[in-house]
Amino acid sequence: MVCVTRASDYTQPYPEQVIISLILPLTPQTHLSFFLVREAIQPTTLILPNVGPIHIPKHAEVILPSWSFGRSPALWGPDADDFRPSRWWDGTANKDPYSIMTFIHGPRSCIGQNFAKYELKCLLVAVVQRFELELVTDVPPVPTGSITIKPLDGMYLRFREVGGKA
């Protein structure tokens, strides 16, 4: 359940951080970006935790599994899979923009990312101002999909009006 008291209680823009926390473990949003394929423009070395250095020669194709960016404990800590918006204002979030690949970055980034985030912010604020949400089942939703990410067997929520009846 997401409970928002007052946005003024937080030092960061709360809806923005909730949205990033919601979409972070669900990247990518479309099947077109399950893997990012890039060509190395110069020789480089990637240093990966628990793996060590990987030398990449110039012109080598590098395949990056974008789904793993938002779930990586190396980037986000041991609670990488947890919904925890507070990581954005308690100093534990990774501030490197390339650690969030939901909309990709650079010349091939999603041109609709600002619209999508703004639309989701408006929806989030409208819902949490009026309703309290509760997951109806004890089974957490399992992300799946082909064109967009969605819960495997649906996601059943109970909406209770704040100060009202179910």
MDAnalysis code that builds the backbone (N, CA, C; Angstrom):
import MDAnalysis as mda
import numpy as np

u = mda.Universe.empty(498, n_residues=166, atom_resindex=np.repeat(np.arange(166), 3), trajectory=True)
u.add_TopologyAttr("name", ["N", "CA", "C"] * 166)
u.add_TopologyAttr("resid", np.arange(1, 167))
u.add_TopologyAttr("resname", ["MET", "VAL", "CYS", "VAL", "THR", "ARG", "ALA", "SER", "ASP", "TYR", "THR", "GLN", "PRO", "TYR", "PRO", "GLU", "GLN", "VAL", "ILE", "ILE", "SER", "LEU", "ILE", "LEU", "PRO", "LEU", "THR", "PRO", "GLN", "THR", "HIS", "LEU", "SER", "PHE", "PHE", "LEU", "VAL", "ARG", "GLU", "ALA", "ILE", "GLN", "PRO", "THR", "THR", "LEU", "ILE", "LEU", "PRO", "ASN", "VAL", "GLY", "PRO", "ILE", "HIS", "ILE", "PRO", "LYS", "HIS", "ALA", "GLU", "VAL", "ILE", "LEU", "PRO", "SER", "TRP", "SER", "PHE", "GLY", "ARG", "SER", "PRO", "ALA", "LEU", "TRP", "GLY", "PRO", "ASP", "ALA", "ASP", "ASP", "PHE", "ARG", "PRO", "SER", "ARG", "TRP", "TRP", "ASP", "GLY", "THR", "ALA", "ASN", "LYS", "ASP", "PRO", "TYR", "SER", "ILE", "MET", "THR", "PHE", "ILE", "HIS", "GLY", "PRO", "ARG", "SER", "CYS", "ILE", "GLY", "GLN", "ASN", "PHE", "ALA", "LYS", "TYR", "GLU", "LEU", "LYS", "CYS", "LEU", "LEU", "VAL", "ALA", "VAL", "VAL", "GLN", "ARG", "PHE", "GLU", "LEU", "GLU", "LEU", "VAL", "THR", "ASP", "VAL", "PRO", "PRO", "VAL", "PRO", "THR", "GLY", "SER", "ILE", "THR", "ILE", "LYS", "PRO", "LEU", "ASP", "GLY", "MET", "TYR", "LEU", "ARG", "PHE", "ARG", "GLU", "VAL", "GLY", "GLY", "LYS", "ALA"])
u.atoms.positions = np.array([
    [0.843, -1.171, 0.000],
    [0.000, 0.000, 0.000],
    [0.888, 1.234, 0.000],
    [0.539, 2.218, -0.793],
    [1.279, 3.471, -0.859],
    [0.532, 4.500, -0.040],
    [1.179, 5.042, 0.966],
    [0.556, 6.096, 1.774],
    [1.355, 7.374, 1.601],
    [0.717, 8.410, 1.181],
    [1.350, 9.703, 1.044],
    [0.654, 10.642, 2.015],
    [1.417, 11.235, 2.906],
    [0.801, 12.170, 3.841],
    [0.780, 13.552, 3.208],
    [1.866, 14.273, 3.301],
    [1.953, 15.579, 2.654],
    [3.254, 15.618, 1.874],
    [3.171, 16.075, 0.627],
    [4.378, 16.161, -0.188],
    [5.392, 17.108, 0.441],
    [4.914, 18.100, 1.202],
    [5.826, 19.069, 1.810],
    [6.675, 18.452, 2.925],
    [6.331, 17.223, 3.362],
    [7.117, 16.545, 4.394],
    [8.441, 16.022, 3.860],
    [8.612, 15.996, 2.555],
    [9.777, 15.380, 1.952],
    [10.662, 16.413, 1.277],
    [11.949, 16.148, 1.262],
    [12.882, 17.089, 0.659],
    [13.000, 16.886, -0.848],
    [12.531, 15.770, -1.367],
    [12.547, 15.504, -2.802],
    [11.109, 15.488, -3.305],
    [10.912, 15.729, -4.603],
    [9.548, 15.665, -5.144],
    [9.009, 14.237, -5.052],
    [8.144, 13.981, -4.094],
    [7.696, 12.631, -3.773],
    [7.094, 11.883, -4.966],
    [6.145, 12.458, -5.721],
    [5.578, 11.673, -6.831],
    [6.632, 11.209, -7.826],
    [7.627, 12.040, -8.124],
    [8.694, 11.658, -9.053],
    [9.457, 10.447, -8.528],
    [9.768, 10.426, -7.244],
    [10.542, 9.330, -6.671],
    [9.707, 8.050, -6.579],
    [8.417, 8.185, -6.300],
    [7.546, 7.008, -6.273],
    [7.470, 6.404, -7.669],
    [7.331, 7.256, -8.673],
    [7.232, 6.767, -10.050],
    [8.515, 6.052, -10.461],
    [9.648, 6.656, -10.163],
    [10.915, 6.001, -10.503],
    [11.017, 4.672, -9.766],
    [10.589, 4.638, -8.505],
    [10.633, 3.390, -7.733],
    [9.673, 2.346, -8.281],
    [8.557, 2.792, -8.868],
    [7.601, 1.856, -9.453],
    [8.120, 1.269, -10.757],
    [8.716, 2.112, -11.600],
    [9.130, 1.631, -12.911],
    [10.532, 1.040, -12.929],
    [11.337, 1.367, -11.925],
    [12.726, 0.917, -11.902],
    [12.875, -0.598, -12.037],
    [12.196, -1.401, -11.210],
    [12.389, -2.845, -11.351],
    [11.651, -3.439, -12.539],
    [10.856, -2.649, -13.240],
    [10.073, -3.181, -14.349],
    [10.629, -2.780, -15.706],
    [11.839, -2.262, -15.738],
    [12.407, -1.934, -17.040],
    [12.738, -3.220, -17.767],
    [12.635, -3.256, -19.042],
    [12.167, -2.226, -19.928],
    [10.654, -2.250, -20.054],
    [10.095, -1.190, -20.546],
    [8.651, -1.118, -20.694],
    [8.176, -1.805, -21.963],
    [9.017, -1.925, -22.957],
    [8.626, -2.613, -24.189],
    [9.634, -3.698, -24.529],
    [9.202, -4.641, -25.353],
    [10.091, -5.725, -25.768],
    [11.212, -5.226, -26.660],
    [11.047, -4.035, -27.228],
    [12.051, -3.496, -28.137],
    [13.348, -3.165, -27.418],
    [13.288, -3.052, -26.086],
    [14.506, -2.679, -25.363],
    [14.871, -3.679, -24.266],
    [14.499, -4.965, -24.433],
    [14.922, -5.967, -23.459],
    [16.439, -6.026, -23.405],
    [17.065, -5.855, -24.565],
    [18.514, -5.815, -24.635],
    [18.928, -4.583, -25.415],
    [19.919, -3.895, -24.917],
    [20.485, -2.761, -25.633],
    [21.748, -3.259, -26.310],
    [21.857, -3.064, -27.592],
    [23.038, -3.484, -28.331],
    [23.771, -2.227, -28.774],
    [25.020, -2.109, -28.380],
    [25.825, -0.950, -28.733],
    [27.188, -1.425, -29.231],
    [27.800, -0.593, -30.066],
    [29.140, -0.884, -30.562],
    [30.137, -0.011, -29.820],
    [31.205, -0.621, -29.354],
    [32.240, 0.131, -28.639],
    [32.974, 1.028, -29.637],
    [33.031, 2.324, -29.349],
    [33.710, 3.252, -30.261],
    [35.191, 3.376, -29.934],
    [35.592, 2.812, -28.810],
    [37.005, 2.773, -28.432],
    [37.204, 1.595, -27.490],
    [38.431, 1.117, -27.354],
    [38.660, 0.023, -26.410],
    [38.368, 0.500, -24.986],
    [37.783, -0.354, -24.209],
    [37.447, 0.014, -22.833],
    [37.446, -1.230, -21.953],
    [37.313, -1.006, -20.670],
    [37.242, -2.111, -19.717],
    [36.058, -1.889, -18.796],
    [35.228, -2.908, -18.692],
    [34.119, -2.876, -17.736],
    [34.567, -3.605, -16.486],
    [34.324, -2.987, -15.336],
    [34.644, -3.649, -14.069],
    [33.305, -4.045, -13.439],
    [33.057, -5.330, -13.383],
    [31.790, -5.822, -12.856],
    [31.990, -6.456, -11.492],
    [31.095, -6.128, -10.530],
    [31.193, -6.771, -9.220],
    [31.040, -8.284, -9.359],
    [31.798, -9.008, -8.592],
    [31.772, -10.472, -8.569],
    [32.218, -11.120, -9.878],
    [32.657, -10.328, -10.857],
    [33.116, -10.871, -12.132],
    [34.545, -10.431, -12.401],
    [34.804, -9.148, -12.182],
    [36.127, -8.600, -12.454],
    [36.137, -7.808, -13.740],
    [37.323, -7.453, -14.226],
    [37.415, -6.637, -15.434],
    [37.116, -7.428, -16.701],
    [36.397, -6.808, -17.610],
    [36.115, -7.384, -18.927],
    [36.634, -6.385, -19.953],
    [37.589, -6.815, -20.767],
    [38.185, -5.947, -21.773],
    [37.346, -6.008, -23.048],
    [36.965, -4.831, -23.548],
    [36.124, -4.745, -24.738],
    [36.917, -4.007, -25.822],
    [37.198, -4.681, -26.932],
    [37.953, -4.022, -28.005],
    [37.063, -3.059, -28.806],
    [37.691, -2.153, -29.510],
    [36.976, -1.230, -30.388],
    [36.166, -2.028, -31.413],
    [34.963, -1.571, -31.716],
    [34.013, -2.151, -32.683],
    [33.331, -3.429, -32.185],
    [33.599, -3.844, -30.960],
    [32.904, -5.022, -30.425],
    [31.458, -4.637, -30.107],
    [30.529, -5.572, -30.342],
    [29.141, -5.334, -29.967],
    [28.968, -5.706, -28.504],
    [28.348, -4.806, -27.773],
    [28.093, -5.028, -26.353],
    [26.582, -5.156, -26.189],
    [26.143, -6.237, -25.577],
    [24.720, -6.465, -25.345],
    [24.455, -6.266, -23.863],
    [23.595, -5.304, -23.557],
    [23.274, -4.987, -22.174],
    [21.845, -5.424, -21.870],
    [21.640, -6.311, -20.906],
    [20.279, -6.716, -20.539],
    [19.630, -5.623, -19.689],
    [18.824, -4.777, -20.324],
    [18.290, -3.600, -19.634],
    [17.390, -3.956, -18.452],
    [16.773, -5.119, -18.465],
    [15.921, -5.545, -17.348],
    [16.731, -5.586, -16.050],
    [17.992, -5.959, -16.154],
    [18.803, -6.134, -14.955],
    [19.259, -4.826, -14.321],
    [19.225, -3.712, -15.046],
    [19.691, -2.451, -14.483],
    [18.898, -2.054, -13.238],
    [17.588, -2.147, -13.300],
    [16.746, -1.732, -12.185],
    [16.665, -2.735, -11.053],
    [17.248, -3.908, -11.227],
    [17.199, -4.961, -10.210],
    [18.567, -5.314, -9.661],
    [19.577, -4.593, -10.073],
    [20.940, -4.957, -9.708],
    [21.297, -4.529, -8.288],
    [21.596, -5.492, -7.397],
    [22.062, -5.133, -6.059],
    [23.371, -4.343, -6.098],
    [24.173, -4.549, -7.145],
    [25.420, -3.789, -7.268],
    [25.140, -2.295, -7.472],
    [24.026, -1.973, -8.136],
    [23.665, -0.567, -8.369],
    [22.779, -0.003, -7.265],
    [21.878, -0.825, -6.722],
    [20.828, -0.321, -5.829],
    [20.879, -0.874, -4.416],
    [21.804, -1.776, -4.121],
    [21.902, -2.337, -2.782],
    [21.137, -3.641, -2.662],
    [21.208, -4.275, -1.489],
    [20.593, -5.594, -1.310],
    [19.067, -5.577, -1.415],
    [18.455, -4.398, -1.269],
    [16.996, -4.307, -1.371],
    [16.563, -3.770, -2.736],
    [17.331, -4.083, -3.777],
    [17.070, -3.558, -5.121],
    [15.666, -3.881, -5.617],
    [15.120, -5.027, -5.244],
    [13.783, -5.415, -5.708],
    [12.659, -4.803, -4.880],
    [13.002, -4.137, -3.788],
    [11.965, -3.585, -2.907],
    [11.475, -2.230, -3.396],
    [10.168, -2.008, -3.218],
    [9.594, -0.682, -3.471],
    [9.956, 0.182, -2.268],
    [10.904, 1.083, -2.464],
    [11.367, 1.928, -1.370],
    [11.724, 3.318, -1.901],
    [10.722, 4.178, -2.108],
    [10.997, 5.525, -2.622],
    [11.931, 6.327, -1.728],
    [11.994, 6.001, -0.436],
    [12.840, 6.769, 0.480],
    [14.319, 6.691, 0.107],
    [14.713, 5.708, -0.713],
    [16.116, 5.616, -1.120],
    [16.560, 6.893, -1.847],
    [15.586, 7.651, -2.404],
    [15.919, 8.859, -3.152],
    [16.243, 10.033, -2.250],
    [15.753, 10.041, -1.029],
    [16.081, 11.164, -0.154],
    [16.890, 10.763, 1.065],
    [17.112, 9.459, 1.291],
    [17.957, 9.080, 2.428],
    [19.414, 8.864, 2.007],
    [19.719, 9.145, 0.739],
    [21.101, 9.086, 0.272],
    [21.572, 7.728, -0.203],
    [20.685, 6.718, -0.236],
    [21.124, 5.384, -0.635],
    [20.887, 5.090, -2.118],
    [20.227, 5.993, -2.840],
    [19.947, 5.753, -4.264],
    [21.189, 6.017, -5.111],
    [21.291, 5.268, -6.180],
    [22.352, 5.484, -7.149],
    [21.931, 6.666, -8.019],
    [22.681, 7.757, -8.000],
    [22.283, 8.974, -8.717],
    [22.787, 9.002, -10.167],
    [23.507, 7.984, -10.586],
    [23.991, 7.939, -11.958],
    [22.800, 7.709, -12.893],
    [22.534, 8.630, -13.827],
    [21.363, 8.465, -14.696],
    [21.416, 7.197, -15.543],
    [22.605, 6.671, -15.801],
    [22.709, 5.457, -16.599],
    [22.380, 4.197, -15.809],
    [22.091, 4.333, -14.525],
    [21.656, 3.181, -13.740],
    [20.148, 2.982, -13.860],
    [19.458, 3.942, -14.451],
    [18.012, 3.837, -14.699],
    [17.828, 3.815, -16.211],
    [17.535, 2.653, -16.764],
    [17.463, 2.513, -18.214],
    [16.038, 2.319, -18.728],
    [15.050, 2.707, -17.963],
    [13.664, 2.539, -18.387],
    [13.408, 3.196, -19.731],
    [13.894, 4.402, -19.903],
    [13.667, 5.136, -21.145],
    [14.938, 5.237, -21.997],
    [15.963, 4.512, -21.601],
    [17.272, 4.520, -22.249],
    [17.849, 5.939, -22.177],
    [19.009, 6.191, -22.721],
    [19.648, 7.506, -22.692],
    [20.331, 7.764, -24.019],
    [20.689, 9.007, -24.246],
    [21.426, 9.371, -25.449],
    [20.516, 9.596, -26.635],
    [21.072, 9.529, -27.844],
    [20.298, 9.871, -29.042],
    [19.148, 8.903, -29.334],
    [19.151, 7.721, -28.729],
    [18.062, 6.760, -28.971],
    [17.097, 6.666, -27.792],
    [17.136, 7.662, -26.925],
    [16.242, 7.617, -25.763],
    [14.795, 7.852, -26.197],
    [13.884, 7.461, -25.353],
    [12.450, 7.568, -25.629],
    [12.037, 9.043, -25.693],
    [11.453, 9.448, -26.815],
    [11.051, 10.855, -26.947],
    [9.806, 11.168, -26.117],
    [9.098, 10.144, -25.679],
    [7.891, 10.360, -24.889],
    [8.089, 10.212, -23.391],
    [9.360, 10.109, -22.925],
    [9.591, 9.831, -21.509],
    [9.051, 10.915, -20.595],
    [9.219, 12.186, -20.930],
    [8.716, 13.252, -20.063],
    [7.197, 13.227, -20.003],
    [6.547, 13.009, -21.147],
    [5.086, 12.905, -21.160],
    [4.627, 11.712, -20.320],
    [5.286, 10.568, -20.488],
    [4.906, 9.365, -19.744],
    [5.048, 9.584, -18.243],
    [6.162, 10.196, -17.812],
    [6.358, 10.441, -16.382],
    [5.344, 11.446, -15.848],
    [5.070, 12.493, -16.614],
    [4.106, 13.497, -16.177],
    [2.707, 12.891, -16.069],
    [2.333, 12.096, -17.059],
    [1.024, 11.435, -17.046],
    [0.895, 10.515, -15.836],
    [1.934, 9.756, -15.544],
    [1.909, 8.843, -14.402],
    [1.872, 9.612, -13.084],
    [2.586, 10.735, -13.011],
    [2.543, 11.574, -11.799],
    [1.132, 12.074, -11.545],
    [0.482, 12.569, -12.591],
    [-0.894, 13.075, -12.439],
    [-1.827, 11.971, -11.972],
    [-1.702, 10.784, -12.561],
    [-2.541, 9.653, -12.170],
    [-2.259, 9.242, -10.732],
    [-0.989, 9.144, -10.376],
    [-0.601, 8.756, -9.019],
    [-1.165, 9.729, -7.988],
    [-0.987, 11.008, -8.221],
    [-1.474, 12.017, -7.272],
    [-2.999, 11.965, -7.171],
    [-3.690, 11.846, -8.307],
    [-5.154, 11.791, -8.295],
    [-5.662, 10.573, -7.520],
    [-4.996, 9.431, -7.679],
    [-5.432, 8.207, -7.003],
    [-5.135, 8.256, -5.511],
    [-3.906, 8.612, -5.122],
    [-3.560, 8.555, -3.696],
    [-4.227, 9.660, -2.885],
    [-4.669, 10.720, -3.522],
    [-5.407, 11.749, -2.788],
    [-6.810, 11.265, -2.427],
    [-7.346, 10.362, -3.230],
    [-8.726, 9.947, -3.039],
    [-8.891, 8.523, -2.507],
    [-7.911, 7.655, -2.762],
    [-8.074, 6.241, -2.417],
    [-6.905, 5.691, -1.627],
    [-7.206, 4.662, -0.854],
    [-6.202, 3.819, -0.221],
    [-6.242, 2.508, -0.999],
    [-5.092, 2.014, -1.422],
    [-5.035, 0.812, -2.245],
    [-4.520, -0.366, -1.438],
    [-5.101, -1.524, -1.704],
    [-4.674, -2.729, -1.011],
    [-4.682, -3.889, -1.999],
    [-3.596, -4.658, -2.040],
    [-3.527, -5.840, -2.881],
    [-4.468, -6.884, -2.292],
    [-5.349, -7.442, -3.106],
    [-6.374, -8.359, -2.617],
    [-5.813, -9.737, -2.300],
    [-4.845, -10.208, -3.061],
    [-4.285, -11.537, -2.824],
    [-2.966, -11.435, -2.059],
    [-2.544, -12.570, -1.498],
    [-1.258, -12.628, -0.803],
    [-0.111, -12.909, -1.768],
    [-0.452, -13.233, -3.010],
    [0.558, -13.573, -4.009],
    [1.005, -12.293, -4.720],
    [2.292, -11.977, -4.640],
    [2.752, -10.763, -5.323],
    [2.647, -10.909, -6.836],
    [2.380, -9.813, -7.548],
    [2.274, -9.890, -9.004],
    [3.618, -10.269, -9.643],
    [3.551, -11.042, -10.723],
    [4.740, -11.470, -11.454],
    [4.764, -10.721, -12.788],
    [5.787, -9.879, -13.010],
    [5.843, -9.137, -14.270],
    [6.063, -10.052, -15.469],
    [5.337, -9.793, -16.549],
    [5.480, -10.533, -17.800],
    [5.027, -9.622, -18.935],
    [5.112, -10.095, -20.139],
    [4.609, -9.320, -21.259],
    [5.465, -9.442, -22.487],
    [4.962, -8.868, -23.563],
    [5.733, -8.864, -24.797],
    [5.851, -7.441, -25.331],
    [4.756, -6.750, -25.475],
    [4.823, -5.363, -25.928],
    [5.032, -4.444, -24.733],
    [4.267, -4.636, -23.685],
    [4.463, -3.875, -22.446],
    [4.503, -4.845, -21.273],
    [5.060, -4.395, -20.175],
    [5.141, -5.221, -18.976],
    [3.794, -5.141, -18.254],
    [3.298, -6.289, -17.814],
    [2.026, -6.346, -17.083],
    [2.084, -7.524, -16.125],
    [1.197, -7.549, -15.118],
    [1.173, -8.696, -14.196],
    [0.691, -9.962, -14.912],
    [1.352, -11.079, -14.660],
    [1.057, -12.350, -15.329],
    [-0.422, -12.736, -15.229],
    [-0.961, -12.763, -14.035],
    [-2.358, -13.160, -13.845],
    [-3.226, -11.975, -13.447],
    [-2.848, -10.791, -13.832],
    [-3.585, -9.596, -13.429],
    [-3.147, -9.158, -12.040],
    [-3.663, -8.042, -11.608],
    [-3.354, -7.549, -10.272],
    [-4.646, -6.985, -9.685],
    [-5.145, -7.660, -8.688],
    [-6.417, -7.292, -8.102],
    [-6.193, -6.399, -6.894],
    [-6.736, -5.204, -6.967],
    [-6.579, -4.211, -5.911],
    [-7.934, -3.829, -5.343],
    [-7.953, -3.526, -4.076],
    [-9.148, -2.979, -3.434],
    [-8.897, -1.481, -3.271],
    [-9.813, -0.687, -3.778],
    [-9.737, 0.762, -3.649],
    [-10.718, 1.179, -2.563],
    [-10.230, 1.846, -1.525],
    [-11.100, 2.383, -0.484],
    [-10.994, 3.886, -0.525],
    [-12.129, 4.546, -0.604],
    [-12.094, 6.001, -0.586],
    [-11.556, 6.472, 0.758],
    [-10.664, 7.433, 0.726],
    [-10.123, 7.993, 1.943],
    [-11.279, 8.711, 2.642],
    [-11.542, 8.284, 3.882],
    [-12.664, 8.872, 4.619],
    [-14.015, 8.378, 4.117],
    [-14.031, 7.319, 3.300],
    [-15.284, 6.804, 2.764],
    [-15.372, 5.305, 2.895],
    [-16.263, 4.696, 2.133],
    [-16.471, 3.247, 2.160],
    [-15.775, 2.597, 0.972],
    [-15.624, 1.269, 1.033],
    [-14.967, 0.513, -0.047],
    [-15.815, 0.514, -1.289],
])
